[in-house]
Amino acid sequence: FLEAPTMFRDLVGFTACSSMREPRQVFMLLETIYAPFDEIATWRGVLKVGTVGDCYVEVCGRPEPRKDHPTVMAWFAHERCRKLPIVL
């Protein structure tokens, strides 16, 4: 796909931080961080490809192509930064 911006969001220091917590705490932490991202992605029409550990991956312009994909992804990234709770 030539026109499908893809973003990766990795939490710096998460591996060390999560190694000091119980699995349930790690799950709740990731849910707290990523649930707002899921809402923004749905609202903006960005496809969440998935999460791999603490890495959140999303793409715009797939499965349906769209001409405004760069603008949509930029707004998505901006809103993601504004919503990220400071929890670590």
Phi and psi restraints in degrees (range 20) as a CNS / XPLOR table:
assign (resid 1 and name C) (resid 2 and name N)
       (resid 2 and name CA) (resid 2 and name C) 1.0 -79.0 20.0 2
assign (resid 2 and name N) (resid 2 and name CA)
       (resid 2 and name C) (resid 3 and name N) 1.0 -27.3 20.0 2
assign (resid 2 and name C) (resid 3 and name N)
       (resid 3 and name CA) (resid 3 and name C) 1.0 -125.8 20.0 2
assign (resid 3 and name N) (resid 3 and name CA)
       (resid 3 and name C) (resid 4 and name N) 1.0 73.3 20.0 2
assign (resid 3 and name C) (resid 4 and name N)
       (resid 4 and name CA) (resid 4 and name C) 1.0 -149.3 20.0 2
assign (resid 4 and name N) (resid 4 and name CA)
       (resid 4 and name C) (resid 5 and name N) 1.0 85.0 20.0 2
assign (resid 4 and name C) (resid 5 and name N)
       (resid 5 and name CA) (resid 5 and name C) 1.0 -59.2 20.0 2
assign (resid 5 and name N) (resid 5 and name CA)
       (resid 5 and name C) (resid 6 and name N) 1.0 137.1 20.0 2
assign (resid 5 and name C) (resid 6 and name N)
       (resid 6 and name CA) (resid 6 and name C) 1.0 -122.1 20.0 2
assign (resid 6 and name N) (resid 6 and name CA)
       (resid 6 and name C) (resid 7 and name N) 1.0 135.5 20.0 2
assign (resid 6 and name C) (resid 7 and name N)
       (resid 7 and name CA) (resid 7 and name C) 1.0 -121.7 20.0 2
assign (resid 7 and name N) (resid 7 and name CA)
       (resid 7 and name C) (resid 8 and name N) 1.0 145.5 20.0 2
assign (resid 7 and name C) (resid 8 and name N)
       (resid 8 and name CA) (resid 8 and name C) 1.0 -122.9 20.0 2
assign (resid 8 and name N) (resid 8 and name CA)
       (resid 8 and name C) (resid 9 and name N) 1.0 134.2 20.0 2
assign (resid 8 and name C) (resid 9 and name N)
       (resid 9 and name CA) (resid 9 and name C) 1.0 -122.3 20.0 2
assign (resid 9 and name N) (resid 9 and name CA)
       (resid 9 and name C) (resid 10 and name N) 1.0 113.5 20.0 2
assign (resid 9 and name C) (resid 10 and name N)
       (resid 10 and name CA) (resid 10 and name C) 1.0 -116.3 20.0 2
assign (resid 10 and name N) (resid 10 and name CA)
       (resid 10 and name C) (resid 11 and name N) 1.0 137.3 20.0 2
assign (resid 10 and name C) (resid 11 and name N)
       (resid 11 and name CA) (resid 11 and name C) 1.0 -91.6 20.0 2
assign (resid 11 and name N) (resid 11 and name CA)
       (resid 11 and name C) (resid 12 and name N) 1.0 111.3 20.0 2
assign (resid 11 and name C) (resid 12 and name N)
       (resid 12 and name CA) (resid 12 and name C) 1.0 -65.3 20.0 2
assign (resid 12 and name N) (resid 12 and name CA)
       (resid 12 and name C) (resid 13 and name N) 1.0 130.2 20.0 2
assign (resid 12 and name C) (resid 13 and name N)
       (resid 13 and name CA) (resid 13 and name C) 1.0 83.2 20.0 2
assign (resid 13 and name N) (resid 13 and name CA)
       (resid 13 and name C) (resid 14 and name N) 1.0 3.1 20.0 2
assign (resid 13 and name C) (resid 14 and name N)
       (resid 14 and name CA) (resid 14 and name C) 1.0 -66.6 20.0 2
assign (resid 14 and name N) (resid 14 and name CA)
       (resid 14 and name C) (resid 15 and name N) 1.0 -39.5 20.0 2
assign (resid 14 and name C) (resid 15 and name N)
       (resid 15 and name CA) (resid 15 and name C) 1.0 -60.0 20.0 2
assign (resid 15 and name N) (resid 15 and name CA)
       (resid 15 and name C) (resid 16 and name N) 1.0 -46.7 20.0 2
assign (resid 15 and name C) (resid 16 and name N)
       (resid 16 and name CA) (resid 16 and name C) 1.0 -64.5 20.0 2
assign (resid 16 and name N) (resid 16 and name CA)
       (resid 16 and name C) (resid 17 and name N) 1.0 -42.9 20.0 2
assign (resid 16 and name C) (resid 17 and name N)
       (resid 17 and name CA) (resid 17 and name C) 1.0 -63.2 20.0 2
assign (resid 17 and name N) (resid 17 and name CA)
       (resid 17 and name C) (resid 18 and name N) 1.0 -43.8 20.0 2
assign (resid 17 and name C) (resid 18 and name N)
       (resid 18 and name CA) (resid 18 and name C) 1.0 -72.4 20.0 2
assign (resid 18 and name N) (resid 18 and name CA)
       (resid 18 and name C) (resid 19 and name N) 1.0 -23.8 20.0 2
assign (resid 18 and name C) (resid 19 and name N)
       (resid 19 and name CA) (resid 19 and name C) 1.0 -68.9 20.0 2
assign (resid 19 and name N) (resid 19 and name CA)
       (resid 19 and name C) (resid 20 and name N) 1.0 -15.2 20.0 2
assign (resid 19 and name C) (resid 20 and name N)
       (resid 20 and name CA) (resid 20 and name C) 1.0 -100.4 20.0 2
assign (resid 20 and name N) (resid 20 and name CA)
       (resid 20 and name C) (resid 21 and name N) 1.0 10.4 20.0 2
assign (resid 20 and name C) (resid 21 and name N)
       (resid 21 and name CA) (resid 21 and name C) 1.0 -125.2 20.0 2
assign (resid 21 and name N) (resid 21 and name CA)
       (resid 21 and name C) (resid 22 and name N) 1.0 159.8 20.0 2
assign (resid 21 and name C) (resid 22 and name N)
       (resid 22 and name CA) (resid 22 and name C) 1.0 -73.3 20.0 2
assign (resid 22 and name N) (resid 22 and name CA)
       (resid 22 and name C) (resid 23 and name N) 1.0 153.0 20.0 2
assign (resid 22 and name C) (resid 23 and name N)
       (resid 23 and name CA) (resid 23 and name C) 1.0 -53.2 20.0 2
assign (resid 23 and name N) (resid 23 and name CA)
       (resid 23 and name C) (resid 24 and name N) 1.0 -40.2 20.0 2
assign (resid 23 and name C) (resid 24 and name N)
       (resid 24 and name CA) (resid 24 and name C) 1.0 -63.0 20.0 2
assign (resid 24 and name N) (resid 24 and name CA)
       (resid 24 and name C) (resid 25 and name N) 1.0 -39.3 20.0 2
assign (resid 24 and name C) (resid 25 and name N)
       (resid 25 and name CA) (resid 25 and name C) 1.0 -64.9 20.0 2
assign (resid 25 and name N) (resid 25 and name CA)
       (resid 25 and name C) (resid 26 and name N) 1.0 -39.4 20.0 2
assign (resid 25 and name C) (resid 26 and name N)
       (resid 26 and name CA) (resid 26 and name C) 1.0 -63.6 20.0 2
assign (resid 26 and name N) (resid 26 and name CA)
       (resid 26 and name C) (resid 27 and name N) 1.0 -44.7 20.0 2
assign (resid 26 and name C) (resid 27 and name N)
       (resid 27 and name CA) (resid 27 and name C) 1.0 -59.8 20.0 2
assign (resid 27 and name N) (resid 27 and name CA)
       (resid 27 and name C) (resid 28 and name N) 1.0 -47.6 20.0 2
assign (resid 27 and name C) (resid 28 and name N)
       (resid 28 and name CA) (resid 28 and name C) 1.0 -63.2 20.0 2
assign (resid 28 and name N) (resid 28 and name CA)
       (resid 28 and name C) (resid 29 and name N) 1.0 -38.2 20.0 2
assign (resid 28 and name C) (resid 29 and name N)
       (resid 29 and name CA) (resid 29 and name C) 1.0 -62.1 20.0 2
assign (resid 29 and name N) (resid 29 and name CA)
       (resid 29 and name C) (resid 30 and name N) 1.0 -48.7 20.0 2
assign (resid 29 and name C) (resid 30 and name N)
       (resid 30 and name CA) (resid 30 and name C) 1.0 -64.3 20.0 2
assign (resid 30 and name N) (resid 30 and name CA)
       (resid 30 and name C) (resid 31 and name N) 1.0 -38.9 20.0 2
assign (resid 30 and name C) (resid 31 and name N)
       (resid 31 and name CA) (resid 31 and name C) 1.0 -63.2 20.0 2
assign (resid 31 and name N) (resid 31 and name CA)
       (resid 31 and name C) (resid 32 and name N) 1.0 -40.0 20.0 2
assign (resid 31 and name C) (resid 32 and name N)
       (resid 32 and name CA) (resid 32 and name C) 1.0 -63.7 20.0 2
assign (resid 32 and name N) (resid 32 and name CA)
       (resid 32 and name C) (resid 33 and name N) 1.0 -38.9 20.0 2
assign (resid 32 and name C) (resid 33 and name N)
       (resid 33 and name CA) (resid 33 and name C) 1.0 -76.7 20.0 2
assign (resid 33 and name N) (resid 33 and name CA)
       (resid 33 and name C) (resid 34 and name N) 1.0 -45.3 20.0 2
assign (resid 33 and name C) (resid 34 and name N)
       (resid 34 and name CA) (resid 34 and name C) 1.0 -91.2 20.0 2
assign (resid 34 and name N) (resid 34 and name CA)
       (resid 34 and name C) (resid 35 and name N) 1.0 -19.1 20.0 2
assign (resid 34 and name C) (resid 35 and name N)
       (resid 35 and name CA) (resid 35 and name C) 1.0 -58.9 20.0 2
assign (resid 35 and name N) (resid 35 and name CA)
       (resid 35 and name C) (resid 36 and name N) 1.0 -45.1 20.0 2
assign (resid 35 and name C) (resid 36 and name N)
       (resid 36 and name CA) (resid 36 and name C) 1.0 -63.0 20.0 2
assign (resid 36 and name N) (resid 36 and name CA)
       (resid 36 and name C) (resid 37 and name N) 1.0 -33.5 20.0 2
assign (resid 36 and name C) (resid 37 and name N)
       (resid 37 and name CA) (resid 37 and name C) 1.0 -62.9 20.0 2
assign (resid 37 and name N) (resid 37 and name CA)
       (resid 37 and name C) (resid 38 and name N) 1.0 -41.6 20.0 2
assign (resid 37 and name C) (resid 38 and name N)
       (resid 38 and name CA) (resid 38 and name C) 1.0 -61.1 20.0 2
assign (resid 38 and name N) (resid 38 and name CA)
       (resid 38 and name C) (resid 39 and name N) 1.0 -41.7 20.0 2
assign (resid 38 and name C) (resid 39 and name N)
       (resid 39 and name CA) (resid 39 and name C) 1.0 -63.9 20.0 2
assign (resid 39 and name N) (resid 39 and name CA)
       (resid 39 and name C) (resid 40 and name N) 1.0 -44.3 20.0 2
assign (resid 39 and name C) (resid 40 and name N)
       (resid 40 and name CA) (resid 40 and name C) 1.0 -64.6 20.0 2
assign (resid 40 and name N) (resid 40 and name CA)
       (resid 40 and name C) (resid 41 and name N) 1.0 -42.5 20.0 2
assign (resid 40 and name C) (resid 41 and name N)
       (resid 41 and name CA) (resid 41 and name C) 1.0 -59.4 20.0 2
assign (resid 41 and name N) (resid 41 and name CA)
       (resid 41 and name C) (resid 42 and name N) 1.0 -45.4 20.0 2
assign (resid 41 and name C) (resid 42 and name N)
       (resid 42 and name CA) (resid 42 and name C) 1.0 -62.7 20.0 2
assign (resid 42 and name N) (resid 42 and name CA)
       (resid 42 and name C) (resid 43 and name N) 1.0 -45.3 20.0 2
assign (resid 42 and name C) (resid 43 and name N)
       (resid 43 and name CA) (resid 43 and name C) 1.0 -64.2 20.0 2
assign (resid 43 and name N) (resid 43 and name CA)
       (resid 43 and name C) (resid 44 and name N) 1.0 -39.6 20.0 2
assign (resid 43 and name C) (resid 44 and name N)
       (resid 44 and name CA) (resid 44 and name C) 1.0 -86.2 20.0 2
assign (resid 44 and name N) (resid 44 and name CA)
       (resid 44 and name C) (resid 45 and name N) 1.0 -12.6 20.0 2
assign (resid 44 and name C) (resid 45 and name N)
       (resid 45 and name CA) (resid 45 and name C) 1.0 80.8 20.0 2
assign (resid 45 and name N) (resid 45 and name CA)
       (resid 45 and name C) (resid 46 and name N) 1.0 31.0 20.0 2
assign (resid 45 and name C) (resid 46 and name N)
       (resid 46 and name CA) (resid 46 and name C) 1.0 -99.2 20.0 2
assign (resid 46 and name N) (resid 46 and name CA)
       (resid 46 and name C) (resid 47 and name N) 1.0 136.4 20.0 2
assign (resid 46 and name C) (resid 47 and name N)
       (resid 47 and name CA) (resid 47 and name C) 1.0 -88.9 20.0 2
assign (resid 47 and name N) (resid 47 and name CA)
       (resid 47 and name C) (resid 48 and name N) 1.0 120.3 20.0 2
assign (resid 47 and name C) (resid 48 and name N)
       (resid 48 and name CA) (resid 48 and name C) 1.0 -78.7 20.0 2
assign (resid 48 and name N) (resid 48 and name CA)
       (resid 48 and name C) (resid 49 and name N) 1.0 115.8 20.0 2
assign (resid 48 and name C) (resid 49 and name N)
       (resid 49 and name CA) (resid 49 and name C) 1.0 -74.7 20.0 2
assign (resid 49 and name N) (resid 49 and name CA)
       (resid 49 and name C) (resid 50 and name N) 1.0 -40.4 20.0 2
assign (resid 49 and name C) (resid 50 and name N)
       (resid 50 and name CA) (resid 50 and name C) 1.0 157.6 20.0 2
assign (resid 50 and name N) (resid 50 and name CA)
       (resid 50 and name C) (resid 51 and name N) 1.0 -177.3 20.0 2
assign (resid 50 and name C) (resid 51 and name N)
       (resid 51 and name CA) (resid 51 and name C) 1.0 -122.3 20.0 2
assign (resid 51 and name N) (resid 51 and name CA)
       (resid 51 and name C) (resid 52 and name N) 1.0 140.8 20.0 2
assign (resid 51 and name C) (resid 52 and name N)
       (resid 52 and name CA) (resid 52 and name C) 1.0 -125.6 20.0 2
assign (resid 52 and name N) (resid 52 and name CA)
       (resid 52 and name C) (resid 53 and name N) 1.0 102.8 20.0 2
assign (resid 52 and name C) (resid 53 and name N)
       (resid 53 and name CA) (resid 53 and name C) 1.0 63.8 20.0 2
assign (resid 53 and name N) (resid 53 and name CA)
       (resid 53 and name C) (resid 54 and name N) 1.0 -120.0 20.0 2
assign (resid 53 and name C) (resid 54 and name N)
       (resid 54 and name CA) (resid 54 and name C) 1.0 -98.9 20.0 2
assign (resid 54 and name N) (resid 54 and name CA)
       (resid 54 and name C) (resid 55 and name N) 1.0 6.3 20.0 2
assign (resid 54 and name C) (resid 55 and name N)
       (resid 55 and name CA) (resid 55 and name C) 1.0 -91.0 20.0 2
assign (resid 55 and name N) (resid 55 and name CA)
       (resid 55 and name C) (resid 56 and name N) 1.0 124.1 20.0 2
assign (resid 55 and name C) (resid 56 and name N)
       (resid 56 and name CA) (resid 56 and name C) 1.0 -104.3 20.0 2
assign (resid 56 and name N) (resid 56 and name CA)
       (resid 56 and name C) (resid 57 and name N) 1.0 126.9 20.0 2
assign (resid 56 and name C) (resid 57 and name N)
       (resid 57 and name CA) (resid 57 and name C) 1.0 -121.9 20.0 2
assign (resid 57 and name N) (resid 57 and name CA)
       (resid 57 and name C) (resid 58 and name N) 1.0 130.7 20.0 2
assign (resid 57 and name C) (resid 58 and name N)
       (resid 58 and name CA) (resid 58 and name C) 1.0 -140.6 20.0 2
assign (resid 58 and name N) (resid 58 and name CA)
       (resid 58 and name C) (resid 59 and name N) 1.0 158.2 20.0 2
assign (resid 58 and name C) (resid 59 and name N)
       (resid 59 and name CA) (resid 59 and name C) 1.0 -140.0 20.0 2
assign (resid 59 and name N) (resid 59 and name CA)
       (resid 59 and name C) (resid 60 and name N) 1.0 149.8 20.0 2
assign (resid 59 and name C) (resid 60 and name N)
       (resid 60 and name CA) (resid 60 and name C) 1.0 -122.7 20.0 2
assign (resid 60 and name N) (resid 60 and name CA)
       (resid 60 and name C) (resid 61 and name N) 1.0 142.5 20.0 2
assign (resid 60 and name C) (resid 61 and name N)
       (resid 61 and name CA) (resid 61 and name C) 1.0 91.8 20.0 2
assign (resid 61 and name N) (resid 61 and name CA)
       (resid 61 and name C) (resid 62 and name N) 1.0 11.9 20.0 2
assign (resid 61 and name C) (resid 62 and name N)
       (resid 62 and name CA) (resid 62 and name C) 1.0 -142.4 20.0 2
assign (resid 62 and name N) (resid 62 and name CA)
       (resid 62 and name C) (resid 63 and name N) 1.0 142.1 20.0 2
assign (resid 62 and name C) (resid 63 and name N)
       (resid 63 and name CA) (resid 63 and name C) 1.0 -77.2 20.0 2
assign (resid 63 and name N) (resid 63 and name CA)
       (resid 63 and name C) (resid 64 and name N) 1.0 -16.3 20.0 2
assign (resid 63 and name C) (resid 64 and name N)
       (resid 64 and name CA) (resid 64 and name C) 1.0 -100.5 20.0 2
assign (resid 64 and name N) (resid 64 and name CA)
       (resid 64 and name C) (resid 65 and name N) 1.0 124.2 20.0 2
assign (resid 64 and name C) (resid 65 and name N)
       (resid 65 and name CA) (resid 65 and name C) 1.0 -61.9 20.0 2
assign (resid 65 and name N) (resid 65 and name CA)
       (resid 65 and name C) (resid 66 and name N) 1.0 149.0 20.0 2
assign (resid 65 and name C) (resid 66 and name N)
       (resid 66 and name CA) (resid 66 and name C) 1.0 -147.9 20.0 2
assign (resid 66 and name N) (resid 66 and name CA)
       (resid 66 and name C) (resid 67 and name N) 1.0 142.0 20.0 2
assign (resid 66 and name C) (resid 67 and name N)
       (resid 67 and name CA) (resid 67 and name C) 1.0 -73.9 20.0 2
assign (resid 67 and name N) (resid 67 and name CA)
       (resid 67 and name C) (resid 68 and name N) 1.0 -25.5 20.0 2
assign (resid 67 and name C) (resid 68 and name N)
       (resid 68 and name CA) (resid 68 and name C) 1.0 -93.0 20.0 2
assign (resid 68 and name N) (resid 68 and name CA)
       (resid 68 and name C) (resid 69 and name N) 1.0 19.1 20.0 2
assign (resid 68 and name C) (resid 69 and name N)
       (resid 69 and name CA) (resid 69 and name C) 1.0 -55.6 20.0 2
assign (resid 69 and name N) (resid 69 and name CA)
       (resid 69 and name C) (resid 70 and name N) 1.0 -38.4 20.0 2
assign (resid 69 and name C) (resid 70 and name N)
       (resid 70 and name CA) (resid 70 and name C) 1.0 -65.6 20.0 2
assign (resid 70 and name N) (resid 70 and name CA)
       (resid 70 and name C) (resid 71 and name N) 1.0 -40.7 20.0 2
assign (resid 70 and name C) (resid 71 and name N)
       (resid 71 and name CA) (resid 71 and name C) 1.0 -67.2 20.0 2
assign (resid 71 and name N) (resid 71 and name CA)
       (resid 71 and name C) (resid 72 and name N) 1.0 -43.9 20.0 2
assign (resid 71 and name C) (resid 72 and name N)
       (resid 72 and name CA) (resid 72 and name C) 1.0 -61.2 20.0 2
assign (resid 72 and name N) (resid 72 and name CA)
       (resid 72 and name C) (resid 73 and name N) 1.0 -44.5 20.0 2
assign (resid 72 and name C) (resid 73 and name N)
       (resid 73 and name CA) (resid 73 and name C) 1.0 -67.6 20.0 2
assign (resid 73 and name N) (resid 73 and name CA)
       (resid 73 and name C) (resid 74 and name N) 1.0 -36.8 20.0 2
assign (resid 73 and name C) (resid 74 and name N)
       (resid 74 and name CA) (resid 74 and name C) 1.0 -64.6 20.0 2
assign (resid 74 and name N) (resid 74 and name CA)
       (resid 74 and name C) (resid 75 and name N) 1.0 -43.7 20.0 2
assign (resid 74 and name C) (resid 75 and name N)
       (resid 75 and name CA) (resid 75 and name C) 1.0 -65.6 20.0 2
assign (resid 75 and name N) (resid 75 and name CA)
       (resid 75 and name C) (resid 76 and name N) 1.0 -38.9 20.0 2
assign (resid 75 and name C) (resid 76 and name N)
       (resid 76 and name CA) (resid 76 and name C) 1.0 -60.0 20.0 2
assign (resid 76 and name N) (resid 76 and name CA)
       (resid 76 and name C) (resid 77 and name N) 1.0 -46.5 20.0 2
assign (resid 76 and name C) (resid 77 and name N)
       (resid 77 and name CA) (resid 77 and name C) 1.0 -62.3 20.0 2
assign (resid 77 and name N) (resid 77 and name CA)
       (resid 77 and name C) (resid 78 and name N) 1.0 -42.4 20.0 2
assign (resid 77 and name C) (resid 78 and name N)
       (resid 78 and name CA) (resid 78 and name C) 1.0 -61.7 20.0 2
assign (resid 78 and name N) (resid 78 and name CA)
       (resid 78 and name C) (resid 79 and name N) 1.0 -47.3 20.0 2
assign (resid 78 and name C) (resid 79 and name N)
       (resid 79 and name CA) (resid 79 and name C) 1.0 -67.4 20.0 2
assign (resid 79 and name N) (resid 79 and name CA)
       (resid 79 and name C) (resid 80 and name N) 1.0 -34.4 20.0 2
assign (resid 79 and name C) (resid 80 and name N)
       (resid 80 and name CA) (resid 80 and name C) 1.0 -60.4 20.0 2
assign (resid 80 and name N) (resid 80 and name CA)
       (resid 80 and name C) (resid 81 and name N) 1.0 -45.6 20.0 2
assign (resid 80 and name C) (resid 81 and name N)
       (resid 81 and name CA) (resid 81 and name C) 1.0 -62.9 20.0 2
assign (resid 81 and name N) (resid 81 and name CA)
       (resid 81 and name C) (resid 82 and name N) 1.0 -38.0 20.0 2
assign (resid 81 and name C) (resid 82 and name N)
       (resid 82 and name CA) (resid 82 and name C) 1.0 -70.0 20.0 2
assign (resid 82 and name N) (resid 82 and name CA)
       (resid 82 and name C) (resid 83 and name N) 1.0 -29.9 20.0 2
assign (resid 82 and name C) (resid 83 and name N)
       (resid 83 and name CA) (resid 83 and name C) 1.0 -90.1 20.0 2
assign (resid 83 and name N) (resid 83 and name CA)
       (resid 83 and name C) (resid 84 and name N) 1.0 -13.7 20.0 2
assign (resid 83 and name C) (resid 84 and name N)
       (resid 84 and name CA) (resid 84 and name C) 1.0 -63.8 20.0 2
assign (resid 84 and name N) (resid 84 and name CA)
       (resid 84 and name C) (resid 85 and name N) 1.0 117.0 20.0 2
assign (resid 84 and name C) (resid 85 and name N)
       (resid 85 and name CA) (resid 85 and name C) 1.0 -74.3 20.0 2
assign (resid 85 and name N) (resid 85 and name CA)
       (resid 85 and name C) (resid 86 and name N) 1.0 145.2 20.0 2
assign (resid 85 and name C) (resid 86 and name N)
       (resid 86 and name CA) (resid 86 and name C) 1.0 -89.4 20.0 2
assign (resid 86 and name N) (resid 86 and name CA)
       (resid 86 and name C) (resid 87 and name N) 1.0 99.3 20.0 2
assign (resid 86 and name C) (resid 87 and name N)
       (resid 87 and name CA) (resid 87 and name C) 1.0 -124.2 20.0 2
assign (resid 87 and name N) (resid 87 and name CA)
       (resid 87 and name C) (resid 88 and name N) 1.0 -14.8 20.0 2
